[in-house]
Amino acid sequence: MSSHLPGGTDQTSAPTTEELMLRIAAGNENAFEELYDRLSPQVFGLVRRILKDQAQSEEVAQEVFVEAWQQAARFDAARGKAITWLLTLAHRRAVDRVRASQASKDRDLREGIKEFQASYDDVEETAIVHDESRRVIQALERLSENQRDAIQLAYFGGYTHLEVAELLKIPVGTAKTRIRDGMNKLRDLMGVA
């Protein structure tokens, strides 16, 4: 039997996510469990859409909730809702993971280019490949950051135009335009017809 207060307010109603955050800031583990149960599907869903990989998504979602526990006192209900705050943490963590992964791939690519050894002894061929690789890297550096990010995700990261748009939080048409314009500029910079 539930008891009601005057005005129709249910005394046993569940606390808001904002109230849970205040309790978490005070170290209340039960409030944290309730927040986790309530919001983990949304947090995981957002992270999964960005990262695609199940295991990495689970890891990042867990990191988000650890950060929420540790930083709960920083939450300010006057600035927004708890779900918005938590999803912002999730988005930032997921994008950081994508950027770290892309940086690792770029490093691997640069190292791979440096360590490239032809399976046959053709010094001229090796010199040409090295020169072309250096020219591509230099040309990429001359693109705008927006164009470079879109091209690296599409061509080095293997993402589709739709995935590039989602990762960069831009419309698909904008992602396609950045890729197309960037490729045109690369062709001009490299003197390719």
ZATI-164007 format. One line per field, with one value per residue: y, z, x of N, C-alpha, C, O, CB in turn. Coordinates in pm, whole numbers. Atoms other than C-alpha are relative to their C-alpha. Glycine has a CB too. Layout:
N
n_py	c(Y|...)
n_pz	c(Z|...)
n_px	c(X|...)
ca_py	c(Y|...)
ca_pz	c(Z|...)
ca_px	c(X|...)
c_py	c(Y|...)
c_pz	c(Z|...)
c_px	c(X|...)
o_py	c(Y|...)
o_pz	c(Z|...)
o_px	c(X|...)
cb_py	c(Y|...)
cb_pz	c(Z|...)
cb_px	c(X|...)
This chain:
193
n_py	c(-116|-119|-116|-120|-130|-92|-51|112|41|134|-2|106|-18|14|-129|-41|25|-110|33|109|-57|-65|107|61|-95|19|133|101|107|45|-97|28|121|-35|-81|92|83|-84|-71|73|32|-119|-30|104|-18|-112|40|106|-63|-68|91|120|121|36|3|-137|-76|37|-57|-145|-26|20|-116|-115|8|-23|-144|-60|21|-82|-143|-34|-131|-105|-15|-116|13|-129|-11|98|126|102|86|-78|-2|135|29|-82|75|119|-43|-44|119|80|-73|11|135|2|-79|75|112|-55|-42|123|47|-93|32|128|-25|-69|95|99|-62|-13|131|75|54|76|139|17|-108|-101|-125|-105|18|-36|-145|-58|23|-86|-138|-16|4|-128|-103|16|-48|-146|-55|11|-103|-130|-9|-52|107|68|88|105|94|77|90|104|96|74|78|76|67|94|-31|-47|-142|-12|17|-120|-107|26|-20|-142|-71|-92|64|87|-81|-75|95|30|-120|-13|105|-33|-119|36|83|-89|-81|91|21|-123|-12|104|-12|117|-44)
n_pz	c(0|7|-66|83|-68|62|131|90|11|-55|-89|38|139|21|8|133|22|-64|-143|-12|11|-128|-96|41|-41|-144|-20|-13|99|49|102|118|63|65|118|98|55|76|115|73|140|85|9|83|137|62|19|102|131|38|8|76|-61|-123|-118|-30|-46|-139|-80|-9|-81|-139|-36|-16|-131|-101|-2|-60|-145|-52|27|-26|-66|102|69|-43|55|55|136|90|-56|-28|118|96|-53|13|143|45|-42|85|134|-5|-18|122|103|-38|36|147|35|-42|93|128|-17|-1|139|73|-41|62|143|16|-30|107|117|-29|-6|121|71|117|-9|94|-13|103|-71|67|-34|-140|-7|56|-96|-116|42|18|-133|-64|69|-43|-138|4|62|-99|-100|57|6|-122|-100|28|116|-37|-89|77|91|-78|-45|114|76|-85|-103|62|-33|108|-12|-111|-125|-15|-44|-140|-85|-5|-40|108|96|98|115|-37|-1|141|58|-54|60|143|14|-46|103|112|-39|-1|140|45|-72|45|145|66|89)
n_px	c(85|-84|59|-3|-1|99|-37|-18|-139|-23|-113|-93|-43|-144|-69|-44|-142|-71|-6|-97|-135|-31|-27|-128|-103|-17|-58|105|-19|131|42|-83|55|127|-34|-57|108|92|-57|-105|33|-16|-144|-62|49|-71|-140|-3|20|-124|-115|36|-55|70|-89|-45|117|24|-109|18|119|-41|-83|90|64|-104|-21|120|-12|-109|21|141|9|-11|128|77|136|41|-55|59|47|-103|-18|-79|-136|-57|-18|-113|-120|-11|-38|-140|-85|4|-74|-141|-45|-13|-119|-119|-13|-45|-139|-80|-7|-87|-137|-35|-20|-128|-107|1|-63|-143|-63|30|-115|45|-39|-111|-96|19|-19|77|142|14|-12|122|108|-25|24|144|61|-31|80|140|9|-14|121|106|-21|38|146|60|15|126|-19|-96|68|96|-74|-68|100|55|-97|-91|79|92|139|87|34|96|-75|-83|90|35|-119|-34|122|35|90|-66|-38|-120|-111|-33|-61|-136|-83|-18|-83|-133|-64|-32|-116|-115|-40|-68|-126|-93|-17|61|108)
ca_py	c(0|329|642|966|1317|1601|1719|1369|1331|969|936|624|774|709|988|1188|1133|1474|1368|1049|1254|1457|1136|991|1307|1232|879|688|357|260|580|495|146|293|552|279|52|341|501|235|126|483|538|206|273|608|468|166|389|574|285|-2|-258|-438|-494|-140|0|-196|-78|288|274|135|417|670|541|532|894|978|827|1012|1345|1347|1654|1847|1788|2106|2056|2428|2378|2081|1736|1444|1234|1513|1538|1162|1134|1421|1227|918|1104|1262|930|751|1021|1021|645|690|961|750|456|673|821|470|369|682|603|246|372|613|344|97|340|401|31|-70|-294|-422|-798|-751|-532|-242|77|297|150|191|552|626|470|658|987|935|845|1157|1368|1222|1291|1646|1705|1577|1823|2109|2025|2191|1999|1921|1778|1585|1430|1323|1175|992|836|738|617|514|423|241|420|485|840|785|662|955|1192|1024|1026|1392|1487|1651|1592|1318|1572|1778|1469|1383|1741|1750|1422|1525|1872|1732|1470|1736|1952|1651|1585|1949|1949|1630|1733|1436|1481)
ca_pz	c(0|-106|92|-81|32|-24|-382|-526|-472|-415|-117|-267|-611|-753|-716|-1023|-1183|-1052|-696|-750|-856|-535|-334|-533|-465|-96|-149|-161|-337|-362|-554|-786|-848|-926|-1162|-1334|-1375|-1506|-1750|-1853|-2161|-2295|-2217|-2372|-2678|-2746|-2698|-2918|-3202|-3196|-3140|-3313|-3123|-2844|-2609|-2642|-2597|-2275|-2148|-2228|-2078|-1758|-1758|-1793|-1482|-1286|-1386|-1289|-945|-900|-1041|-913|-700|-1020|-1155|-1139|-1184|-1255|-1575|-1710|-1658|-1521|-1832|-2049|-1827|-1832|-2210|-2260|-2056|-2266|-2594|-2495|-2378|-2695|-2925|-2728|-2784|-3159|-3176|-2978|-3206|-3515|-3377|-3315|-3671|-3804|-3599|-3723|-4079|-4039|-3879|-4144|-4415|-4243|-4198|-4539|-4706|-5054|-5083|-5357|-5376|-5579|-5427|-5687|-5617|-5241|-5288|-5503|-5252|-4964|-5155|-5249|-4890|-4762|-5025|-4924|-4555|-4632|-4857|-4585|-4341|-4578|-4576|-4332|-4009|-4100|-4440|-4297|-4018|-4263|-4512|-4244|-4103|-4449|-4614|-4329|-4079|-4326|-4216|-4448|-4517|-4271|-4000|-4064|-4022|-3695|-3556|-3643|-3543|-3878|-4149|-4402|-4685|-4500|-4445|-4818|-4912|-4679|-4820|-5183|-5141|-4945|-5213|-5485|-5292|-5238|-5613|-5679|-5412|-5551|-5915|-6004|-6297)
ca_px	c(0|157|104|27|103|-144|-146|-116|260|359|591|752|823|1166|1422|1513|1850|1950|1863|2062|2364|2344|2334|2625|2827|2771|2908|2577|2651|2282|2212|2501|2360|2019|2170|2370|2066|1860|2107|2360|2161|2160|2528|2628|2409|2574|2924|2846|2721|3054|3296|3112|3325|3132|3428|3563|3212|3164|3503|3434|3084|3235|3495|3212|3038|3365|3420|3059|3118|3445|3323|2963|3032|3107|2756|2548|2175|2139|2343|2151|2008|2208|2145|2288|2594|2647|2596|2841|3099|3024|3053|3385|3530|3417|3554|3881|3901|3841|4107|4354|4286|4329|4651|4779|4690|4862|5174|5167|5130|5420|5634|5526|5629|5962|6029|5904|6154|6098|6108|6362|6671|6544|6680|6514|6168|6217|6324|6019|5779|5940|5926|5561|5468|5641|5463|5123|5188|5304|5002|4767|4921|4833|4461|4225|4186|3823|3920|4216|4004|3734|3984|4180|3864|3736|4057|4285|4015|3793|3474|3181|3061|2774|3014|3250|2955|2853|3207|3259|2901|2829|2566|2648|2651|2910|3126|3106|3191|3493|3620|3562|3711|4004|4075|4058|4303|4531|4531|4622|4894|5045|5012|4791|4554)
c_py	c(123|116|122|124|87|51|-113|-46|-133|2|-101|16|-4|139|33|-31|111|-24|-114|54|69|-104|-67|91|-13|-140|-113|-104|-50|93|-24|-123|31|83|-91|-84|81|50|-79|-40|119|34|-100|18|111|-40|-103|59|66|-101|-124|-130|-25|11|140|85|-31|64|150|34|-17|119|123|-3|15|150|71|-14|95|150|47|137|115|22|116|-4|132|16|-101|-127|-98|-88|72|2|-134|-35|85|-67|-119|38|37|-120|-82|67|-3|-137|-11|74|-73|-116|49|45|-120|-55|89|-26|-129|17|68|-94|-106|53|9|-136|-83|-44|-83|-144|-32|122|99|136|111|-8|42|152|68|-15|92|146|27|1|132|111|-8|55|152|66|-6|110|138|15|68|-117|-79|-99|-117|-105|-89|-101|-111|-104|-87|-92|-80|-78|-99|27|45|149|22|-11|120|114|-18|27|147|87|111|-70|-83|80|81|-92|-31|118|17|-102|34|119|-28|-83|84|84|-87|-23|122|13|-100|3|-120|50|-65)
c_pz	c(0|67|-87|88|-63|-133|-96|-16|70|80|-42|-144|-8|-8|-145|-16|63|150|23|-6|129|105|-31|43|149|32|14|-112|-57|-108|-129|-73|-75|-126|-111|-66|-92|-132|-80|-142|-95|-20|-93|-146|-74|-31|-113|-140|-48|-25|-84|70|137|123|37|53|146|91|19|84|149|48|26|139|114|12|66|152|60|-12|31|64|-101|-76|61|-67|-60|-145|-97|72|17|-122|-105|42|-22|-147|-59|39|-93|-139|-4|11|-129|-112|31|-39|-151|-41|38|-95|-134|9|-1|-141|-82|34|-64|-149|-23|25|-109|-126|22|-10|-125|-68|-115|13|-99|12|-114|69|-62|37|144|17|-51|98|120|-34|-15|136|72|-62|43|141|4|-59|99|106|-50|-16|127|96|-25|-116|37|89|-78|-92|78|51|-116|-64|85|107|-56|31|-124|20|118|134|26|54|148|92|16|42|-100|-92|-102|-121|27|1|-143|-65|49|-64|-146|-18|43|-102|-122|32|4|-143|-52|65|-51|-151|-76|-82|37)
c_px	c(90|-71|19|2|-108|51|33|143|18|129|108|50|152|65|38|148|85|14|99|142|41|36|135|116|29|53|-102|11|-132|-51|79|-53|-129|24|54|-109|-91|61|104|-41|18|147|67|-43|73|144|10|-18|129|112|-23|42|-65|90|48|-115|-31|105|-19|-122|32|85|-86|-64|101|25|-119|4|104|-27|-142|-15|9|-131|-77|-136|-49|47|-59|-39|116|24|84|146|69|24|113|131|22|47|148|94|5|79|150|55|19|126|128|26|52|146|93|14|93|147|46|26|134|118|10|66|151|71|-23|129|-54|49|112|89|-15|2|-83|-148|-26|5|-127|-116|16|-31|-150|-72|20|-84|-147|-17|9|-125|-117|12|-42|-151|-51|-17|-128|13|90|-67|-95|70|68|-99|-48|103|96|-76|-100|-146|-77|-27|-94|73|90|-86|-37|117|34|-118|-35|-98|80|47|127|122|44|71|144|93|28|93|144|75|38|123|126|52|76|138|105|22|-53|-118|-131)
o_py	c(138|129|140|128|58|76|-87|-129|-149|36|-83|-77|35|234|-57|-56|88|2|-113|10|60|-84|-103|42|15|-175|-221|-75|-86|49|-14|-123|-16|61|-78|-94|31|54|-34|-38|102|67|-62|3|96|-17|-96|14|72|-90|-181|-226|62|75|177|168|60|115|201|129|62|166|203|99|70|204|167|79|158|228|155|207|227|124|129|22|131|96|-91|-141|-89|-122|9|-15|-140|-93|42|-71|-145|-29|-4|-128|-129|1|-16|-147|-71|27|-73|-145|-14|23|-115|-98|40|-26|-139|-42|29|-94|-148|-18|-19|-145|-197|35|-174|-169|-142|226|92|186|193|94|107|209|167|80|153|216|131|81|185|198|95|129|217|170|88|163|228|122|78|-233|-202|-212|-232|-225|-211|-216|-227|-224|-209|-208|-191|-183|-184|-62|103|205|119|66|165|186|78|89|191|209|226|-193|-52|57|97|-53|-33|100|47|-71|27|114|20|-61|65|102|-42|-20|110|45|-72|-74|-157|132|-39)
o_pz	c(89|59|-150|193|-173|-149|-208|-103|186|28|-10|-199|84|-59|-226|83|106|208|122|70|169|185|60|90|195|149|60|-228|-174|-207|-239|-196|-186|-229|-227|-189|-193|-234|-187|-231|-209|-131|-181|-237|-190|-141|-195|-234|-168|-125|-137|69|224|222|154|142|224|199|130|163|232|160|115|207|219|122|141|225|163|72|-12|36|-71|-142|183|-187|-147|-220|-218|193|-51|-150|-171|-41|-66|-181|-153|-41|-136|-196|-94|-59|-169|-184|-60|-85|-197|-124|-38|-130|-195|-85|-56|-181|-165|-54|-114|-204|-112|-50|-147|-195|-69|-61|-135|-92|-95|69|-100|61|-213|111|10|67|172|94|6|120|165|46|29|157|134|9|62|167|76|-12|108|151|31|-51|227|55|-11|-108|3|66|-57|-101|36|49|-101|-91|47|151|17|13|-217|125|193|226|140|145|224|197|124|56|-63|-89|-131|-172|-61|-45|-173|-141|-30|-96|-191|-98|-19|-124|-180|-52|-35|-167|-117|-3|-51|-204|-180|-36|-26)
o_px	c(174|-194|123|-63|-154|170|77|171|-21|235|225|109|223|6|58|217|197|120|172|229|157|128|210|218|140|70|-66|-19|-138|-110|24|-62|-150|-40|15|-114|-139|-7|144|45|63|190|143|39|110|194|102|46|154|185|72|-35|-62|55|47|-96|-60|73|-5|-118|-12|67|-56|-71|67|35|-101|-31|81|19|-181|-112|-34|-149|-87|-148|-137|-9|-38|-19|218|139|167|235|183|127|180|225|134|134|221|195|112|155|232|169|116|203|225|140|139|223|203|123|170|233|159|119|210|216|119|139|229|183|23|220|-135|156|167|46|58|-103|-142|-211|-126|-72|-173|-190|-81|-93|-199|-163|-72|-134|-212|-112|-66|-170|-196|-89|-67|-199|21|-24|-129|-34|61|-51|-98|28|65|-69|-62|73|134|-32|-149|-230|-20|5|-79|45|103|-45|-38|101|74|-105|-58|-107|196|157|211|230|163|167|233|207|143|187|239|194|145|211|234|173|179|235|225|101|1|-197|-233)
cb_py	c(0|35|22|5|68|118|94|35|107|-107|-28|-136|133|-81|-1|152|-11|133|-39|-105|99|86|-104|-24|144|23|2|66|-115|-8|146|-21|-109|77|110|-92|-61|119|126|-124|-49|120|-2|-141|30|124|-58|-105|104|100|-41|6|11|-141|-92|66|-30|-153|-28|62|-95|-133|30|1|-133|-75|53|-65|-146|-34|30|-106|15|-35|-131|132|-46|115|-16|-33|-62|-86|-40|144|35|-103|25|142|-48|-73|120|96|-88|-23|147|23|-106|62|137|-51|-73|119|80|-105|-2|146|-10|-103|86|121|-67|-43|141|59|-74|83|-86|63|-91|-19|-55|-22|39|-10|-147|-67|48|-66|-149|-14|29|-112|-116|31|-16|-149|-63|41|-76|-138|3|20|-141|73|58|102|79|60|75|93|79|62|72|96|91|94|101|-137|109|-80|52|-108|-129|40|3|-145|-74|45|60|49|106|-114|93|66|-131|-35|126|-16|-138|29|116|-75|-116|92|67|-134|-27|124|-20|-136|19|-109|-31)
cb_pz	c(122|-147|140|-95|-10|95|12|-133|60|-113|143|16|-57|-130|90|-24|-151|-27|53|-110|-117|48|-1|-155|-33|72|121|-2|62|116|51|41|106|97|37|66|113|86|47|78|-8|62|141|51|1|92|131|28|6|109|136|-137|15|-11|-27|-127|-88|15|-67|-141|-41|16|-112|-110|14|-37|-142|-56|30|-73|-145|90|105|-98|9|-33|109|85|4|-112|-89|119|-60|-12|150|64|-77|60|147|-8|-46|118|116|-45|-10|152|49|-68|70|143|-18|-43|130|93|-64|32|153|22|-56|95|136|-31|-27|140|120|-97|95|-132|-25|-148|5|-80|1|-153|-21|84|-80|-135|46|46|-133|-89|83|-14|-153|-6|87|-81|-130|67|42|-134|-17|-29|143|-30|-120|73|110|-83|-82|119|64|-104|-88|66|81|42|110|-3|-131|-11|-4|-136|-86|17|-58|-135|141|-78|-72|-44|-39|139|73|-79|35|152|10|-65|84|130|-42|-33|137|65|-90|34|149|43|-33|104|-146)
cb_px	c(-97|34|63|-120|141|-32|117|-54|95|6|-46|-66|-53|29|127|-28|31|-72|-139|-23|6|-119|-114|4|-43|-133|84|-139|75|-102|22|147|-26|-91|104|105|-82|-43|61|38|-144|-74|66|-39|-150|-2|60|-110|-113|42|38|64|153|-56|120|60|-122|2|136|-13|-117|79|101|-109|-75|133|22|-128|39|127|33|-63|110|111|-83|75|-96|56|150|95|-109|-40|-136|-55|-1|-94|-131|-8|-14|-136|-86|23|-53|-145|-50|17|-102|-125|-5|-17|-135|-90|17|-64|-141|-37|9|-113|-116|8|-23|-143|-60|22|-49|-86|94|51|-121|-51|143|-133|147|17|-43|109|122|-34|-2|147|73|-57|58|152|11|-43|111|124|-35|4|146|68|-64|-138|-2|-110|60|122|-76|-89|104|76|-117|-53|78|102|-71|34|-5|-134|-64|-110|83|66|-128|-48|119|52|17|127|-86|-95|-113|-17|-40|-127|-82|-1|-70|-136|-58|-9|-93|-120|-25|-38|-125|-86|-23|-51|145|-47|34)
